[in-house]
Amino acid sequence: MEEKSGNSPHMDSLHAREKSEFLRLLEQTGESLPRDGEKVLDLFIGTDGHVSPDYLKEKLAPEGVDSSTVDSVLLLLCRYGMAQKVVLNGSGAWYEHLHLGADHDHLMCVKCGRVVEFRDPDLKLAGQKVAQGYNFQPIVHRMTVLGLCPRCRSRQQGPAMPLCMAARGEKVRVVRFQGGHAMQGKLAAMGIVVGDVVEVLNNAGPYIINVKGCRLALGKGLAKKVMVSLCN
């Protein structure tokens, strides 16, 4: 999910300066943007937060910009220290601005993919203290906190939901089973009973869950039959 700024005068000035610096670096090293590359550059620089290649390609396709051009410009931006590639949830690459002097961490919603940047000097100091305790020389501080954004959390409050709707890393409590006695017996034989707290380890492909310290695999059809609620 791309977070866009309100294009404040400060950000507009920063974006213009970074574009100018990037073009100067290309000229200095004898490289150049591919055809239509400046359109990709302008869209990326003008979009704050995390940007996916698919977002850029979708936005620029009506202008006839080839998808390979988007990939080439993103590669150049990373090579010249203007952007960095990040993988926050294992579902694909995102790209973010690499502003000089910037240092931030991330909150990421495992449900919708929304990313929020935050800065906490105390957190950074705590990391440095831990590193010193292990005689470890810190070079780069990066942290991503996985969870649920307010919008996704509000959608999951209230009535029970099927286990297949739970996010990876989420802990939920089994409240009841759907289906007849045969289905309930099958789940009970696997070791899943009402009242159990279940941790979702993976929700892509087979649903891998942790039940009482044991990993279990459920197909999507079976995961739809297990009704759960959020743990407080």
Secondary structure, 3 states (H helix, E strand, C coil): CCCCCCCCHHHHHHHHHHHHHHHHHHHHHCCCCCCCHHHHHHHHHCCCCEECHHHHHHHHHHHCCCHHHHHHHHHHHHHCCCEEEECCCCCCCEEEECCCCCCCEEEEECCCCCEEEECCHHHHHHHHHHHHHCCCCCCCCCCEEEECCHHHHHHHCCCCEEHHHCCCCCEEEEEEECCCHHHHHHHHHHCCCCCCEEEEEECCCCEEEEECCEEEEECHHHHCCEEEEECC
